[in-house]
Amino acid sequence: MTNFRPSGTQWTLSHGDQTATVVEVGGGLRGYSVGGTEILDGYAEGELCPAGSGQLLMPWPNRIRDGHYRHAGQAHQLPLSEPSLHNAIHGLVRWLPWHVAEQSDGLLALECGLEPQIGYPWRLDLRVEYRLGDLGLTVTHHVANRSADPAPFGVGTHPYLRIPGHPVDELTLTVPARTRLLVDGRMLPIGAAKVAGGEFDFTEPRRIGALELDTAFGDLVRDGDGGSTVSISAPDGRAVHVWADANFHWWQLFTAHTLTGERHRRAVAIEPMTCPPDAMRSGRDLIELAPDETWQGTWGIRADLGA
C-alpha cells in the first residue's frame, strides 16, 4: 500500500517560523521545528512511533506494578503492556484514534473517548489543544469523567527534545526538583532521595556528561505562577525549555541511553507528569475526578535558538 502512515492523518500547525505536526493515532506530537531547526526528536510519516515519541500518556503516565491496583475497594487488573518487566505502562490512549474537534490558524484541538474496559472501568472524554504562538508551543489537556463513579487518573506526555549538532553528553540540564525517586530493577519506585549536592542535582544548570537518566524528579521548585520549567542548553548557547503549570507535580527525564542506532543519546525525553510512577497503587498525586467533573492542565515548549 502506497503512502501508508502508521500514525494516521497528519495535521500541521504554523506560526511565524514555527511548525508542528500532530498525528491521529495517539493524538501525539510528531515534529516541532523553530526557524527551520527540528528540536523534537520525532519520527517519519511512514514510521511507527518509536519509544513513545511525542505520545500522550493517559489515564496514567509511566508504570503500574504488575498492572494491578485497587480503587474504592475494588481490584483492577490491566494488560501488561511492558511484559518484559511485568508492568502496565503509559496508559491506554497511545494507539487510539483521535479526531479533530477544532482547527484554525495556530490551533488544533483533538478529542478521544476512552471507553470502559477490563482494568479501567471508567468512561473519559479527552481533549488536547495544540497552540502555536509568539512564546512557542502550548498544549492544554481537558479530561472529563462521564462515569457514574469517581475516576482515578493521571496525565503525562513524552516529547524527546534535542539541539541538533550536540549529543546528550554535551548538553547542560536544569531540573527544578529537590528529590528523585529510587527504583528497582523493574523501574518501579521503592523510595526517594534528596538530590542536593549529588550527581542528580540539576537545580542549577549542569552538564549531563555520561550520566544516564531514566528518573522521576519531584518536590519541585515552583516559579511565581506555581509552574516549573526543565531546560537543556548547548555549548553555543542555544536552549530548549519545557514548562508545565501547577497541575504537573513531577518530571521524568530519560537520556535515551537504552535506544539503539541514531536515537541513542541523541535527545532527552523531558516528560511532565501529574503523578509519579505507580500512582494508581500508591495514590500519590493521583487525581480523582467526580462524575461529570472536568480537569485541565497545560504544558509547553519554548526554544531560544538565537538569531
N, C-alpha and C positions, 0 to 999 in steps of 0.2 A: 504494500500500500504506500503510495507516494504521500509526502507531506504529513506523515504520521507524527503527532505530537503527544507524547505520553502525559504531558501536563495539561492537555486540552486547549481550549481557547486562550489566546493571549490578548491582554489589554495593555495599551501603552499610555502613560501619562507624561505630559511635558510641561515645563515651566522654565522660561529662560534657558539656561544651559543645562538644565536637569532633565533626565529621562528615567522613568521607572517602568518596569514590566511586571505585571501581575498575572497569575495563572488561574485557570478554572479549577484544576484538581488541587484541592487543599486550600485554595484561596491565598496562596503564599506569594512572596516576592521573588521573582526570578532574576532580576537585574536592577541596578541603580547606578547611573553614571552622572557625574558632575563635571562640566567643562570638558567632556569627551573622555574623562578618566573613569573607568569602571571600578568603583570602590566596593561593590558587593561581589564576593566570590560565588557567583551563581552557576548557571548551567545552560546548555544549549537547548533550543526548541525541540530537537529530536532526542533529547537525553532524558532518562528517568531521573527524577530529583534525587541527587546523591546526598547521603549523610545528613538528611533533614534540612538541607539548604533553603533558608527563607521560609520554612514552614510555620504554620500556626499550631500551637500545642494546647489543645483544649479537649475535654474538660479537666485535664491536669497536665502540667509540664513534668519532664524528667521521668523518674522511675517509681513504680509501686512494687514493693517486695512480694514476690510470688503472685502478683496480680490480685491479691486478696486484701479486703478491708471490711470494716463494719461501719454502718451508719444507722443511727436511730435504732440500734439493737438488732439490725438485720445484717447478715453476712452476704457479701457480694464477691463473685469470682470473675475477673476479667480474663480475656485471652492473653496468653503470654507472647506479646509482640516482640520481645527480646529473649527468644528461647535459650540462647547460649548462656545467659545469666539468670534465667528463670524469673524475668520481670515483665511487667506491663509498662510500656514506655511511650511517652509523648502523646497521650490522648487518643481520640477516636475520629478526628476530622481531617487528618493529614492527606487522606486519599479520597475524600468525599468531594463530589462536585459542588461548587459554589456558583450562584447566578447573580447577574447584575441587577441591583436594585436602583442605582442612580449613577449617572455618568455625565460629567460636564468638564469644562476646561480645568485641569489640575485636580479633579476629584473623581474617584471611583469607589463606589460602595457595593460590596458583595454580601450576599446572605446565604445561610445554610441552615437547614433544620436537622438537628441531631435527635433522632427518634429513640424511644426507649428500647433497650436491648438487654440481653443477659450480661450482668456485671455492672450495668449503668442504666437503671430503670426509670430515668427521668427524660422528659422532653425539653430541649433547649432550643430557642431561636437565637441564632448567632448572626451578628452583623459586624463587618470590618470596613472601615473607611480609610482609604489612602488619599492623602492630600500632598501636593507639591506646592511650595510657596517660597518666599524670599529666604526663609530660615531653614529650608530643607524639606525633608520628607516627614510627615506626621501620620501616625497610624492610630486610629481610635477603635476600640473594641466595645461592642454592646452585647450583653448576654441577658436574655430574658428566660425565666423559668415558666414553662407552660404546663407544669405538672400540678397534681393535687397536693403534693408534699414538698417540703423544703429540699432543695437540691444542693449537694456539695460540689464545688468546682474550683479550679484554678486556671490561670492563663499564663502562657509563655510563648515566646517566639524564638526563632533560630537563625538569625542572619549571620553570615560569615563576612567580616569586614577585612579589607586589605588596603594597602598602599602600594600600588604596582611598583616593582623595582626593588622592593625591600621585603625579604622573608621575615617571618615572625621573630627570629633571633635578633634582628636589628631594631625591632620596634620598642618604643617606650610605652609603658602601660600605666594608666591611672584607674584605680578602683576604690571608690569612697566607701570602704567597708572595714569594720573593726574585727570581724570574725570570719572564719571559714569552717565549713563542715568537714569532718573527718569521715572517710568512707571505708567500707570493707572491700573484699575482692569482687563483689558484685556491684560496686559503685553505689552502694546504699549507705545513708548516714548512720554512724554509730556514735557520734559525739561532735563536739565543736571545740575550736581553739582560737584564742586571740591571735591576730596577725602581727601585732606591734613588734617591730624590730626584727622580724623573721623574714625568710625568703618569700613569703606570701604577702608581705606588707607592701601594697601598692597605693597606700593612701597619699603618698607623694609620688610624682612620676618617676618610674624606674625602668631600666632596660630589662626586657624579658630574658634575653640570652638563651641558654639551653633549657630553662625551666619548662617543665611540662605541666600544663593546667587542664584539668577536667574537674573544675572545682566550683562549688556553690559558695558565694560570699553573702553574708548577712550583717545585721546590726549596722545599717547604712548611715553614713554621714549625709544628712539631708541638706539641700540648698534652701534658699529663702522661701520657696513655694512648696516645700515638702518633697520635691522630687530628688533625683540623683542622676549622675552622668558618669559613664565609663568612656575613657578616651584611649586611642592609640595614636602615636606620632612617630614620624620617621626622622632620621638624622638631618634631612633637608628642611625640616620644619613643617612639612605637610601633616595634617592631622584629620582624624575622623572621630566623631563623638556620637555615642548612642545614649539617649536620655530617656527617662521614664518618670511618670508622675508619681504622686504619693501612694497610689494604689499598688505599686510594684515594690515588694519588700526584699527581693533577692536578685542577685546577678549570678548567672552561670557563665564561666569563662572556659573555653576549650581551645587549645592551641593546635588542633588538627594533627597531632603527632601520631595518631593511630590511622590516619588516612594514608592512602598509597598513591604513588605516581605524582603527577603535577600538583595535586592538592595537599601533599604532605607539608605541613607547617608553612603553607602559603598565605593563610588567613587566620584570623582569630574569630571564633564564634562568640559573640557578645549577646547574651540571652537575658533580657529582662523577664523576671518571673514574679507572679504574685505570691507564690508559696515555694517552700523548699522541696527537694525530692522526698518522696514517700509521705507527702502531706495527707493523702487520703487515709493513711493509717495513723499518723501522729496527730492530725488535726491542726498542726501548726500553720497559722496564717491561712488556713483553708476558708474560703468564702462559702457561706451558706445562704442561699437565695430562697426567699419565701415565694410561695406561689404567686405568679404574675408580677414579681419584683424584677427590676432590671438593674444590672451593674454596668458601669462604664469605666474604662481605663485607657490611657494614652501614652504612647512612646514615640520616639522618632530618631532620625539620623541626620546629622549635620556635618558637612565637610568643610575643612579650611585648607584649601589646596593652593592658596596664593594666587598671584596674578597669572 
